[in-house]
Amino acid sequence: MRSTAFTAEAGATLDFRFNYTTSDGAGYADYAWARLLDGSNNAVALLFTARTSDDGNAIPGVAMPAPVATLTPPSVAIIAGDTNWSALGPNADECYDVGCGTTGWVQSTFSIASAGIYRLEFGVTNWDDEDFQSGLAFDAIRLDGNPLPVPEPASWSMMLLGFGAIGFAIRRRRAISGAPRVHRRRRPIPGRASG
């Protein structure tokens, strides 16, 4: 998702908070990120990445490029098992593998080097599966202490409509081809009661 365009002076401070949550865990390549884009939507900076490892570290993202923003705290271990977030869909409050959970709120601060027109882009990739999800919440997006405009409601509507259309197309393709739905076998998480 991208913000509306905004103008920044050289040396302006862009800051926001984010919280990454995954019910998949470390065995999958789910990840989240934020990038600063220029007025032509070219990447200026990869602000942060989030992806869990087997030992539970989530930020910076394991096996991902290092962030250029200053993160507070700079390294975050996942809060294991804390996946109670309705945005994760039917698998909210469930864990598939070690490393599932949430980061809690993390502060990101970045100094913009050159004056210009920019956009902020947030993204989450739920890699190659339909069960168990990952999500990203963000809040308090500011430029030099002033709130940035959020995407217009029409952008949100189009995004949700697009997700629905993709889901419909996948289900329809499976129904036509007769392909079975792939379900991953759930494994118990060590130290967590299964139910």
C-alpha positions as CSV (number, residue, x, y, z in Angstrom):
1,M,0.0,0.0,0.0
2,R,1.3,3.5,-0.9
3,S,0.7,6.8,0.8
4,T,-0.4,9.8,-1.2
5,A,2.5,11.9,-2.5
6,F,4.1,14.3,-0.1
7,T,6.8,17.0,-0.4
8,A,9.9,16.8,1.9
9,E,12.8,19.1,2.3
10,A,16.4,17.8,2.6
11,G,17.0,16.6,6.1
12,A,13.3,16.1,6.9
13,T,12.6,13.4,9.5
14,L,10.1,10.7,8.5
15,D,8.9,8.5,11.3
16,F,6.2,6.0,12.0
17,R,5.4,2.9,14.2
18,F,4.8,-0.6,12.9
19,N,3.9,-4.0,14.3
20,Y,4.5,-7.3,12.3
21,T,2.4,-10.3,13.2
22,T,2.7,-13.8,11.6
23,S,0.7,-17.0,12.3
24,D,3.0,-18.9,9.9
25,G,6.2,-18.6,11.8
26,A,9.9,-19.2,10.8
27,G,9.4,-22.1,8.5
28,Y,8.0,-19.9,5.7
29,A,9.2,-17.0,3.8
30,D,6.5,-14.5,4.9
31,Y,7.9,-11.0,5.4
32,A,7.0,-7.3,5.6
33,W,8.7,-4.1,4.6
34,A,8.5,-0.4,4.2
35,R,10.2,1.6,1.5
36,L,10.5,5.3,0.6
37,L,9.7,6.0,-3.0
38,D,10.4,9.1,-5.1
39,G,7.8,10.9,-7.2
40,S,8.2,8.4,-10.0
41,N,7.7,5.4,-7.6
42,N,11.4,4.5,-7.7
43,A,12.8,3.0,-4.5
44,V,14.9,5.6,-2.5
45,A,15.3,3.6,0.7
46,L,14.3,0.2,2.2
47,L,13.3,1.5,5.7
48,F,12.8,-1.9,7.4
49,T,12.2,-5.6,6.9
50,A,10.5,-8.1,9.2
51,R,10.7,-11.9,9.0
52,T,11.1,-14.4,11.7
53,S,13.9,-16.9,12.2
54,D,13.9,-20.2,14.1
55,D,15.4,-18.5,17.1
56,G,12.5,-16.0,17.1
57,N,14.3,-12.8,15.9
58,A,12.0,-10.8,13.6
59,I,13.6,-7.4,13.0
60,P,15.7,-6.9,11.0
61,G,14.2,-9.7,8.8
62,V,16.3,-12.8,8.7
63,A,18.1,-13.3,5.4
64,M,16.9,-9.9,4.1
65,P,18.6,-6.6,3.3
66,A,19.5,-4.5,6.3
67,P,17.1,-1.5,7.0
68,V,18.4,2.0,6.6
69,A,16.0,3.6,9.1
70,T,16.8,3.8,12.7
71,L,14.7,1.3,14.5
72,T,13.8,1.6,18.2
73,P,14.4,-1.0,19.5
74,P,17.0,-1.9,16.8
75,S,16.5,-5.7,17.1
76,V,13.2,-7.3,18.0
77,A,12.5,-10.9,19.0
78,I,9.0,-12.1,18.2
79,I,6.5,-12.3,21.1
80,A,5.9,-16.0,20.6
81,G,2.3,-17.2,20.1
82,D,0.8,-13.7,20.2
83,T,-1.2,-13.9,16.9
84,N,-4.7,-12.7,18.2
85,W,-5.4,-10.2,15.4
86,S,-8.6,-10.5,13.3
87,A,-6.7,-9.3,10.1
88,L,-5.0,-12.7,10.0
89,G,-8.3,-14.3,9.1
90,P,-9.5,-17.7,10.2
91,N,-6.0,-18.6,11.6
92,A,-5.9,-15.6,14.0
93,D,-4.8,-16.7,17.4
94,E,-3.2,-19.9,16.0
95,C,0.5,-20.8,15.3
96,Y,1.7,-23.0,12.5
97,D,5.4,-23.1,13.3
98,V,8.1,-21.9,15.7
99,G,8.6,-18.1,15.3
100,C,4.9,-17.2,15.0
101,G,3.8,-14.2,17.0
102,T,4.1,-10.4,16.9
103,T,6.9,-7.9,17.2
104,G,5.0,-5.3,19.3
105,W,5.2,-1.7,18.2
106,V,8.6,-0.6,16.7
107,Q,9.6,3.0,15.9
108,S,11.1,3.7,12.5
109,T,13.0,7.0,12.0
110,F,14.6,8.1,8.7
111,S,16.2,11.4,7.5
112,I,15.4,12.2,3.9
113,A,18.6,13.2,2.1
114,S,17.2,15.3,-0.8
115,A,14.3,17.6,-1.2
116,G,11.6,16.2,-3.4
117,I,8.2,14.4,-3.8
118,Y,7.9,11.1,-2.1
119,R,5.5,8.2,-1.2
120,L,5.8,5.7,1.6
121,E,5.1,2.1,0.7
122,F,4.2,-0.7,3.1
123,G,4.0,-4.4,2.1
124,V,3.5,-7.9,3.4
125,T,4.2,-11.1,1.4
126,N,2.4,-14.3,2.5
127,W,4.6,-16.6,0.5
128,D,3.2,-19.6,-1.4
129,D,0.3,-20.7,0.8
130,E,-3.3,-19.9,1.7
131,D,-3.4,-21.0,5.3
132,F,-1.9,-19.0,8.2
133,Q,-1.2,-15.4,7.4
134,S,1.2,-12.5,8.2
135,G,0.2,-8.9,8.6
136,L,1.5,-5.4,9.2
137,A,0.0,-2.6,11.2
138,F,1.4,0.9,11.0
139,D,0.6,4.1,12.9
140,A,1.6,7.7,13.6
141,I,3.2,8.4,10.2
142,R,4.8,11.8,10.5
143,L,7.1,14.1,8.6
144,D,9.0,16.6,10.8
145,G,6.3,15.9,13.5
146,N,3.3,16.6,11.2
147,P,0.9,13.8,10.3
148,L,1.2,12.6,6.6
149,P,-2.0,12.1,4.6
150,V,-3.3,8.6,4.5
151,P,-4.5,6.8,1.4
152,E,-7.9,7.9,0.2
153,P,-10.9,5.6,0.9
154,A,-11.1,4.9,-2.8
155,S,-7.6,3.4,-2.7
156,W,-8.6,1.1,0.2
157,S,-11.7,0.0,-1.6
158,M,-9.8,-0.8,-4.8
159,M,-7.2,-2.8,-2.8
160,L,-9.9,-4.8,-1.0
161,L,-11.8,-5.4,-4.2
162,G,-8.5,-6.6,-5.8
163,F,-7.8,-9.1,-3.0
164,G,-11.4,-10.4,-3.3
165,A,-11.0,-10.8,-7.1
166,I,-7.7,-12.7,-6.8
167,G,-9.3,-15.0,-4.2
168,F,-12.3,-15.6,-6.4
169,A,-10.1,-16.3,-9.5
170,I,-8.0,-18.9,-7.5
171,R,-11.0,-20.7,-6.2
172,R,-12.7,-20.7,-9.7
173,R,-9.5,-22.0,-11.4
174,R,-9.3,-24.8,-8.8
175,A,-13.0,-25.7,-9.3
176,I,-12.6,-25.8,-13.1
177,S,-9.4,-27.8,-13.1
178,G,-10.5,-30.1,-10.3
179,A,-7.3,-29.5,-8.4
180,P,-7.6,-30.2,-4.8
181,R,-7.0,-27.5,-2.2
182,V,-3.6,-27.9,-0.5
183,H,-3.6,-28.0,3.2
184,R,-0.5,-28.0,5.3
185,R,-0.4,-30.5,8.1
186,R,-0.3,-28.7,11.4
187,R,2.6,-29.4,13.7
188,P,2.4,-28.7,17.4
189,I,4.6,-25.9,18.7
190,P,7.0,-27.0,21.5
191,G,5.8,-25.7,24.8
192,R,2.4,-24.7,23.5
193,A,-0.7,-26.8,24.2
194,S,-2.5,-27.9,21.1
195,G,-6.2,-27.6,20.9
